[in-house]
């Protein structure tokens, strides 16, 4: 049994009650009548196409020539998202989204500009990328990786300033994290902590994140799913300006593209307008719980741009999975209903 199989189960980015309240207030505000002119327009005064159907809004893929995988809505209908054991990759899929470190083959290493090399233990799915790519038709393999959170159980934990003070659980939080640490409060689970992604702080840990992208490129990942870049509203322990959150998202996308990797916008859609601001930077999106929080409409800019949205809602969080699937489809999303955390044990496709 590999060392990786002993690590804690992956959490998902479950929003805290305060974020739920904020989302509810935003929805209420959106529902109030407006004094605007009869022709709806966006924040920049551009006429809105909100009444058009998803298919009418899409930008033809022929007009986009990305150098990396950029699926359009409806192109990938048979996909799966598994970022925790138990894994089951026996069913043929068009696309798999799997944890990067669990896919790491024996002999993998993370390399840094100061000359340090960190050995990465072989994951429980070591060598699986080559095996999946050998299938016909060849599936796309996306590698899940945290880019906005610190994980104490990862082999590169020592590259994050403040790691030596990480207690892995915080029963009583002081007013703010230590001044010399980029590690904030837990993301809702004791094994994972928010990072200080403010522009003046990120240089202290960014190289560790890009080293993970280097590893993804060497391993043969077709793209990355960068997670936990949306600390706002999630009590990270730092006051994160919206501009800094957006610029970090963009830098993550830029660094992925610099390595020829496809990259998806993970979450962030709960902040109105974020998808519209970032749609040009990302190739697709993967939102969690958009049905549960009535936020699927926020992904409209991706559908309009001809970019796929791989939506996931959780079986225990939606009253009626069939109804949740209908909602995803109505918004032009390519969705799933999964267990939480996502494993190979349960999958309902919303096709």
Order of alpha helices (4+ residues) and beta strands (2+ residues): alpha-alpha-beta-beta-alpha-beta-beta-alpha-beta-beta-beta-beta-alpha-beta-alpha-beta-alpha-beta-alpha-beta-alpha-beta-beta
